[in-house]
Amino acid sequence: MIPRIYIPADSGALALGAEKVAKAIEKELKERGVEAKIVRNGSRGAYFLEPMVEVATAEGRVAYGPVKPSDVKSLFDSGFLKGGPHKRWLGAPDKIPFLAKQTRLTFARCGVIDPLSLDSYKSHGGLSGLQNAVAMAPADIVKQVTESGLRGRGGAGFPTGIKWKTVLDTKSDQKYIVCNADEGDSATFADRMIMEGDPFVLIEGMAIAGIATGATKGFVYIRSEYPHAVATMNKAVAIARKAGVLGANVLGSPNAFDMEIRVGAGAYVCGEETSLLNSLEGKRGVVRAKPPLPAIQGLFGKPTVINNVISLASVPIIMDKGAAYYKDFGMGRSRGTIPIQIAGNVKHGGLFETAFGLTLGEIVDEIGGGTASGRPVKAVQVGGPLGAYFPRTLFDTPFDYEAFAAKDGLIGHAGITVFDDTADMMKQARFAMEFCAIESCGKCTPCRIGSTRGMEVLDKVAAGIEAEKNFALVTDLCNTMKFGSLCALGGFTPYPVMSSITHFPEDFKPAPARVAAE
């Protein structure tokens, strides 16, 4: 049997040197006259171990990592093609603690299969959900998704089934499925991992959504900063179309559904669904006022389902295993699994898919391993640049939409950024206002003007100018932005600002006073 060597080719692994490792292995194979097949898979998400090379042996796959090009010669000398011992030896991938603790539903194939092999996808359970869907009535598909409890994984947490039912019930000669892959939040990479590591699961999810709602055309809107995801998705769509997964007769059924990939122009605000629609239509990416809802009057004025990558990629397992199976995971109104993306100053950064319910402390201390610097954790920002900063006193908060909302926080796209005790929370609060000012589409006054005034007022606080008066002004600005902005960009900017002020007041003392206190 020809040995199979798996080397990730997703963006995260490439950034950590996977391409150099792949070339070094190819060279070593040639020099030694050894025949082997190299498979460029996606990453399993344990980025602190990347580049992670795996070898298929008679006893199963064996992982090594993080592998450097300088390790390659000694790997071959140690017999790594047969799983031999080496300083980089990790053993069976699914027994690596970071991976063994996970509940992988959506990401079950990531890092396991060849992303562009439809046969590999099918051999690992792919297309089972779509095969079930083509034999069902659209209303029954919508019912199953609704009963699963699946909510939007892009941040809003809106029930997916309700959105689908609205589009199904709206009469129109044309309907669309739009996948929001404009993953712009810091510390988020789940969408990218799916598109680069298991693109057919997204295609399958979109096809099911199309059949369920009567939509025959789909678009995946990917941010321009993701060239590898764009290339992989384009190849996967072409393969799926050729195999009859997409087209006039999906899997040989009477259902028609096709899709294409579109690339964004680099605006953070286009992660907001109506700005995304404007961009897709070739217009400036600015927020639309609602109503009408996109589900009734969306892309080109037609009923449109807009779902995040992870929402759509979660649908195939629901259609394969059933609503009850999926709903059995999680807590409260947060059902199923959530891909938590752990980043920042953290020892074990990566993607951790698990059922809702783990506490923030368990995620940071046990799974993330604390800070990479070894210093105490000061704050954790959950939900991207517009998420609240949680201090250690809130680390008992379970990862759940309602639990976070109760503590004036938000889960967002489930990205968490860890900060140690050297972080200056006044600077972080100012950064939130600056970020909003730069990224604002300019459509509404609270976001456009409020963020700029916010920077100015926080600068006055830092300089010790009328601190009490300016603190009151910051609070007033945040209330105006929170309740007056047209979309979540201006509406959520107060979360990092007010949480910094509330939980870390010592960082908001004027500079001379802070030095004296220290």
PEKA-V658511 format. One record per backbone hydrogen bond with DSSP energy under -0.5 kcal/mol. NH is the residue of the N-H (numbers start at 0). CO is the residue of the C=O. E is the energy in kcal/mol with one decimal. If there is no record, write none. Layout:
nh:NH co:CO e:E
nh:NH co:CO e:E
This chain:
nh:2 co:34 e:-0.6
nh:3 co:55 e:-0.5
nh:4 co:36 e:-3.0
nh:5 co:3 e:-0.5
nh:5 co:53 e:-3.4
nh:6 co:4 e:-0.6
nh:6 co:38 e:-2.6
nh:7 co:51 e:-0.6
nh:8 co:40 e:-2.8
nh:13 co:9 e:-2.6
nh:14 co:10 e:-2.5
nh:15 co:11 e:-0.9
nh:16 co:13 e:-1.6
nh:17 co:12 e:-2.1
nh:20 co:16 e:-1.7
nh:21 co:17 e:-2.5
nh:22 co:18 e:-2.3
nh:23 co:19 e:-2.1
nh:24 co:20 e:-2.3
nh:25 co:21 e:-2.5
nh:26 co:22 e:-2.4
nh:27 co:23 e:-2.1
nh:28 co:24 e:-2.5
nh:29 co:25 e:-2.0
nh:30 co:26 e:-2.6
nh:31 co:27 e:-2.0
nh:32 co:28 e:-0.8
nh:32 co:29 e:-0.5
nh:33 co:28 e:-2.3
nh:36 co:2 e:-3.1
nh:37 co:35 e:-0.6
nh:38 co:4 e:-3.3
nh:38 co:36 e:-0.6
nh:39 co:37 e:-0.5
nh:40 co:38 e:-1.2
nh:41 co:112 e:-0.7
nh:46 co:44 e:-1.7
nh:47 co:348 e:-1.1
nh:48 co:45 e:-2.3
nh:49 co:46 e:-1.0
nh:52 co:50 e:-0.6
nh:52 co:63 e:-2.3
nh:53 co:5 e:-2.3
nh:54 co:61 e:-2.4
nh:55 co:3 e:-2.3
nh:56 co:54 e:-0.6
nh:56 co:59 e:-1.5
nh:59 co:56 e:-1.4
nh:61 co:54 e:-2.3
nh:62 co:90 e:-3.0
nh:63 co:52 e:-2.5
nh:64 co:87 e:-2.6
nh:66 co:50 e:-3.0
nh:70 co:67 e:-2.1
nh:71 co:67 e:-0.6
nh:71 co:68 e:-1.1
nh:74 co:70 e:-2.0
nh:75 co:71 e:-2.1
nh:76 co:72 e:-2.1
nh:77 co:73 e:-1.6
nh:78 co:75 e:-1.3
nh:79 co:74 e:-2.0
nh:81 co:78 e:-1.7
nh:82 co:79 e:-1.8
nh:83 co:78 e:-2.1
nh:88 co:85 e:-2.0
nh:89 co:62 e:-3.1
nh:90 co:62 e:-1.0
nh:94 co:91 e:-2.0
nh:95 co:92 e:-1.5
nh:98 co:95 e:-1.5
nh:99 co:95 e:-3.1
nh:100 co:96 e:-1.6
nh:101 co:98 e:-1.4
nh:102 co:352 e:-2.4
nh:103 co:101 e:-0.6
nh:104 co:102 e:-0.8
nh:107 co:104 e:-0.9
nh:109 co:106 e:-0.6
nh:111 co:108 e:-2.4
nh:112 co:108 e:-1.8
nh:114 co:112 e:-0.7
nh:116 co:113 e:-2.1
nh:117 co:115 e:-0.7
nh:120 co:116 e:-2.1
nh:121 co:117 e:-2.6
nh:122 co:118 e:-2.3
nh:123 co:119 e:-0.7
nh:123 co:120 e:-0.8
nh:124 co:121 e:-1.5
nh:125 co:120 e:-2.5
nh:127 co:124 e:-1.2
nh:130 co:126 e:-2.4
nh:131 co:127 e:-1.8
nh:132 co:128 e:-2.1
nh:133 co:129 e:-2.3
nh:134 co:131 e:-0.8
nh:135 co:132 e:-1.9
nh:139 co:136 e:-0.8
nh:140 co:136 e:-1.7
nh:141 co:137 e:-2.4
nh:142 co:138 e:-2.1
nh:143 co:139 e:-2.0
nh:144 co:140 e:-2.3
nh:145 co:141 e:-2.5
nh:146 co:142 e:-2.7
nh:147 co:143 e:-1.2
nh:148 co:144 e:-0.5
nh:148 co:145 e:-1.3
nh:149 co:144 e:-0.9
nh:151 co:157 e:-2.5
nh:154 co:151 e:-0.7
nh:156 co:151 e:-0.9
nh:159 co:149 e:-2.1
nh:160 co:149 e:-0.6
nh:162 co:158 e:-1.4
nh:163 co:159 e:-2.3
nh:164 co:160 e:-2.4
nh:165 co:161 e:-2.0
nh:166 co:162 e:-1.7
nh:167 co:163 e:-2.7
nh:168 co:164 e:-2.6
nh:169 co:165 e:-0.7
nh:169 co:166 e:-0.6
nh:170 co:168 e:-0.6
nh:175 co:302 e:-2.2
nh:176 co:216 e:-2.1
nh:177 co:304 e:-3.5
nh:178 co:176 e:-0.5
nh:178 co:218 e:-3.3
nh:179 co:177 e:-0.6
nh:179 co:306 e:-2.8
nh:180 co:178 e:-1.1
nh:180 co:220 e:-2.0
nh:182 co:180 e:-1.6
nh:183 co:181 e:-1.6
nh:187 co:184 e:-1.2
nh:192 co:188 e:-2.2
nh:193 co:189 e:-2.1
nh:194 co:190 e:-2.5
nh:195 co:191 e:-2.3
nh:196 co:192 e:-2.2
nh:197 co:193 e:-3.0
nh:200 co:197 e:-1.3
nh:201 co:197 e:-0.7
nh:201 co:198 e:-0.6
nh:202 co:198 e:-1.9
nh:203 co:199 e:-2.7
nh:204 co:200 e:-2.0
nh:205 co:201 e:-2.3
nh:206 co:202 e:-2.2
nh:207 co:203 e:-2.2
nh:208 co:204 e:-2.1
nh:209 co:205 e:-2.4
nh:210 co:206 e:-2.3
nh:211 co:207 e:-2.4
nh:212 co:208 e:-1.4
nh:213 co:209 e:-1.7
nh:214 co:209 e:-1.5
nh:215 co:174 e:-1.0
nh:216 co:174 e:-0.9
nh:217 co:257 e:-2.0
nh:218 co:176 e:-2.4
nh:219 co:259 e:-2.2
nh:220 co:178 e:-2.7
nh:220 co:218 e:-0.6
nh:221 co:219 e:-0.9
nh:221 co:261 e:-2.9
nh:222 co:180 e:-1.4
nh:225 co:222 e:-1.9
nh:229 co:225 e:-2.3
nh:230 co:226 e:-2.2
nh:231 co:227 e:-2.4
nh:232 co:228 e:-2.7
nh:233 co:229 e:-2.2
nh:234 co:230 e:-2.0
nh:235 co:231 e:-2.5
nh:236 co:232 e:-2.6
nh:237 co:233 e:-1.8
nh:238 co:234 e:-2.2
nh:239 co:235 e:-2.7
nh:240 co:236 e:-2.4
nh:241 co:237 e:-2.1
nh:242 co:238 e:-1.7
nh:243 co:240 e:-1.0
nh:244 co:239 e:-2.4
nh:245 co:239 e:-1.3
nh:246 co:256 e:-3.1
nh:249 co:254 e:-3.3
nh:250 co:243 e:-3.1
nh:251 co:248 e:-2.1
nh:252 co:249 e:-2.0
nh:256 co:246 e:-2.5
nh:257 co:215 e:-1.9
nh:259 co:217 e:-1.8
nh:261 co:219 e:-3.0
nh:263 co:221 e:-3.0
nh:267 co:265 e:-0.5
nh:269 co:266 e:-1.3
nh:270 co:267 e:-1.9
nh:271 co:268 e:-2.0
nh:275 co:271 e:-2.4
nh:276 co:272 e:-1.9
nh:277 co:273 e:-2.0
nh:278 co:274 e:-2.3
nh:279 co:275 e:-2.7
nh:280 co:276 e:-1.9
nh:281 co:278 e:-1.6
nh:282 co:277 e:-2.9
nh:285 co:283 e:-2.0
nh:295 co:292 e:-1.8
nh:296 co:292 e:-3.1
nh:297 co:301 e:-2.7
nh:300 co:297 e:-2.1
nh:301 co:298 e:-2.2
nh:303 co:293 e:-1.8
nh:304 co:175 e:-2.5
nh:305 co:303 e:-0.6
nh:306 co:177 e:-2.1
nh:306 co:304 e:-0.6
nh:308 co:179 e:-1.1
nh:311 co:307 e:-2.1
nh:312 co:308 e:-2.7
nh:313 co:309 e:-1.0
nh:313 co:310 e:-0.6
nh:314 co:310 e:-0.6
nh:314 co:311 e:-0.8
nh:315 co:311 e:-0.6
nh:317 co:313 e:-1.1
nh:318 co:314 e:-2.4
nh:319 co:315 e:-1.5
nh:320 co:316 e:-3.2
nh:321 co:317 e:-1.8
nh:325 co:321 e:-1.5
nh:326 co:322 e:-2.7
nh:327 co:323 e:-1.2
nh:328 co:325 e:-1.5
nh:330 co:333 e:-2.2
nh:333 co:330 e:-2.4
nh:334 co:148 e:-0.7
nh:334 co:332 e:-0.9
nh:335 co:325 e:-0.6
nh:335 co:328 e:-2.7
nh:337 co:353 e:-3.0
nh:339 co:337 e:-1.1
nh:339 co:351 e:-2.5
nh:340 co:413 e:-2.7
nh:341 co:339 e:-0.7
nh:341 co:349 e:-3.1
nh:342 co:340 e:-0.6
nh:342 co:415 e:-2.5
nh:344 co:417 e:-2.8
nh:345 co:343 e:-1.9
nh:346 co:369 e:-2.7
nh:347 co:367 e:-3.0
nh:348 co:346 e:-0.7
nh:349 co:341 e:-1.6
nh:350 co:44 e:-1.9
nh:351 co:339 e:-3.1
nh:353 co:337 e:-1.7
nh:353 co:351 e:-0.5
nh:355 co:335 e:-1.4
nh:356 co:398 e:-1.3
nh:357 co:354 e:-0.7
nh:359 co:396 e:-2.0
nh:360 co:394 e:-2.9
nh:362 co:358 e:-1.9
nh:363 co:359 e:-2.5
nh:364 co:360 e:-2.9
nh:365 co:360 e:-0.7
nh:365 co:361 e:-0.9
nh:366 co:361 e:-2.2
nh:367 co:362 e:-2.3
nh:369 co:363 e:-2.4
nh:377 co:418 e:-2.6
nh:378 co:418 e:-1.3
nh:379 co:389 e:-1.8
nh:380 co:416 e:-2.6
nh:381 co:379 e:-0.6
nh:381 co:387 e:-1.6
nh:382 co:414 e:-2.8
nh:383 co:414 e:-0.9
nh:385 co:382 e:-0.6
nh:386 co:383 e:-2.1
nh:389 co:379 e:-2.9
nh:389 co:387 e:-0.6
nh:393 co:390 e:-2.0
nh:394 co:391 e:-1.9
nh:396 co:393 e:-1.8
nh:398 co:357 e:-3.1
nh:399 co:397 e:-1.4
nh:403 co:399 e:-2.4
nh:404 co:400 e:-2.0
nh:405 co:401 e:-2.1
nh:406 co:402 e:-0.6
nh:406 co:403 e:-0.9
nh:407 co:404 e:-1.7
nh:408 co:403 e:-2.6
nh:411 co:154 e:-0.6
nh:413 co:410 e:-2.2
nh:415 co:340 e:-3.3
nh:416 co:380 e:-2.5
nh:417 co:342 e:-2.0
nh:418 co:378 e:-2.6
nh:420 co:375 e:-1.3
nh:422 co:419 e:-1.8
nh:424 co:422 e:-0.7
nh:427 co:423 e:-1.6
nh:428 co:424 e:-2.1
nh:429 co:425 e:-2.4
nh:430 co:426 e:-2.3
nh:431 co:427 e:-1.7
nh:432 co:428 e:-1.5
nh:433 co:429 e:-2.6
nh:434 co:430 e:-3.2
nh:435 co:431 e:-2.0
nh:436 co:432 e:-2.3
nh:437 co:433 e:-2.4
nh:438 co:434 e:-2.4
nh:439 co:435 e:-1.6
nh:447 co:443 e:-2.3
nh:448 co:444 e:-2.8
nh:449 co:444 e:-1.2
nh:449 co:445 e:-0.5
nh:450 co:446 e:-1.4
nh:451 co:447 e:-0.6
nh:452 co:448 e:-2.7
nh:453 co:449 e:-2.2
nh:454 co:450 e:-1.8
nh:455 co:451 e:-1.8
nh:456 co:452 e:-2.6
nh:457 co:453 e:-2.3
nh:458 co:454 e:-1.9
nh:459 co:455 e:-1.5
nh:460 co:456 e:-2.1
nh:461 co:457 e:-2.3
nh:462 co:458 e:-1.5
nh:463 co:460 e:-1.2
nh:464 co:459 e:-2.7
nh:465 co:463 e:-0.8
nh:469 co:465 e:-2.6
nh:470 co:466 e:-2.5
nh:471 co:467 e:-1.8
nh:472 co:468 e:-1.7
nh:473 co:469 e:-2.4
nh:474 co:470 e:-2.1
nh:475 co:471 e:-2.2
nh:476 co:472 e:-2.6
nh:477 co:473 e:-2.5
nh:478 co:474 e:-2.1
nh:479 co:475 e:-2.1
nh:480 co:476 e:-2.6
nh:481 co:477 e:-2.8
nh:482 co:478 e:-2.2
nh:483 co:479 e:-1.7
nh:484 co:480 e:-1.4
nh:490 co:486 e:-2.0
nh:491 co:487 e:-2.6
nh:492 co:488 e:-0.9
nh:493 co:489 e:-0.5
nh:494 co:491 e:-2.0
nh:495 co:491 e:-0.6
nh:496 co:492 e:-1.3
nh:497 co:493 e:-3.2
nh:498 co:494 e:-2.1
nh:499 co:495 e:-1.5
nh:500 co:496 e:-1.9
nh:501 co:497 e:-2.8
nh:502 co:498 e:-2.6
nh:503 co:499 e:-1.8
nh:506 co:503 e:-1.8
nh:507 co:504 e:-1.8
nh:508 co:505 e:-0.8
nh:510 co:461 e:-1.5
nh:512 co:509 e:-0.5
nh:513 co:509 e:-2.1
nh:514 co:510 e:-2.0
nh:515 co:511 e:-2.2
nh:516 co:512 e:-2.2
nh:517 co:513 e:-1.7
